[in-house]
Amino acid sequence: MIEQLRGRLVVSCQPVTGGAMDRPEIVAAMAKAALDGGAAGLRIEGIANLRAVRALTDAPIIGLVKRDLVDSAVRITPFAQDVADLADAGADIIAVDATRRDRPEAVATLIEAVRAAGRLAMADCATPEDGRAAAAAGAALLGSTMSGYTDGGTPPEGPDLELVTALASTGLPAIAEGRYHRPEQAAQAIAAGAHAVVVGSAITRLEHVTGWFAEAVGGAGTHP
Ligand SMILES: CC(=O)N[C@H](C=O)[C@@H](O)[C@H](O)[C@H](O)COP(=O)(O)O
């Protein structure tokens, strides 16, 4: 499963929440189009979306659930029950937030739940320390997913290639993810030691990509 992703592109098919594309059948169509375009794997949020995509491909799927909790800023797969639901819906790899922030369930508990379900744990990290802790807890892959999103400020413009290199130095496969908006940035990630690159917004968030162009010519959309 991990070998299938070596040096390849993973497309995250996560529509803007509540947007026009936010329907399982559309997520499934985006996933099929991404595979047809050369993606080796997919990253899919939500149980209904995951079931719709699983029904049409055997390609590796990274599954996650996002929750907006009142007492924690952690959003990605915060509960062991989410892990069980994702495994049941057919995720091959299960992504969990691996940042060291206040959270309802410990990172180690979530990784253990992934392993108990017979799946591979992807630790979504913000720092090299997150990666080292997740590796010690049994994660199979380390992602740079959370870099730039944990301090409440505006994230930087570009991706965090330094973190990719740091995560790769643990010896586990490092997944470059977060703000890869151009093909040359994805290629740089592989050169920096990434095992695979996840691209989301630039491929599957039509509102975002449209907004980049609309802003450039002086307009504004209704979605962020
Ligand atoms: C921080 C967070 O919650 N990231 C999420 C993780 O699944 C998604 O919203 C991102 O779209 C994904 O990481 C891909 O990144 P980008 O869309 O920048 O290519």
The ligand as an ORCA input file, in Angstrom:
! r2SCAN-3c Opt
* xyz 0 1
  C      -5.190     22.000      7.757
  C      -6.291     21.090      7.296
  O      -7.320     20.987      7.925
  N      -6.055     20.398      6.135
  C      -7.046     19.528      5.574
  C      -6.652     18.139      5.728
  O      -7.185     17.191      5.273
  C      -7.553     19.938      4.216
  O      -8.443     21.019      4.423
  C      -6.529     20.347      3.134
  O      -7.247     20.691      1.986
  C      -5.533     19.249      2.783
  O      -4.598     19.122      3.813
  C      -4.752     19.518      1.477
  O      -4.101     20.733      1.537
  P      -4.288     21.837      0.384
  O      -5.780     22.031      0.202
  O      -3.596     23.054      0.892
  O      -3.641     21.277     -0.861
*
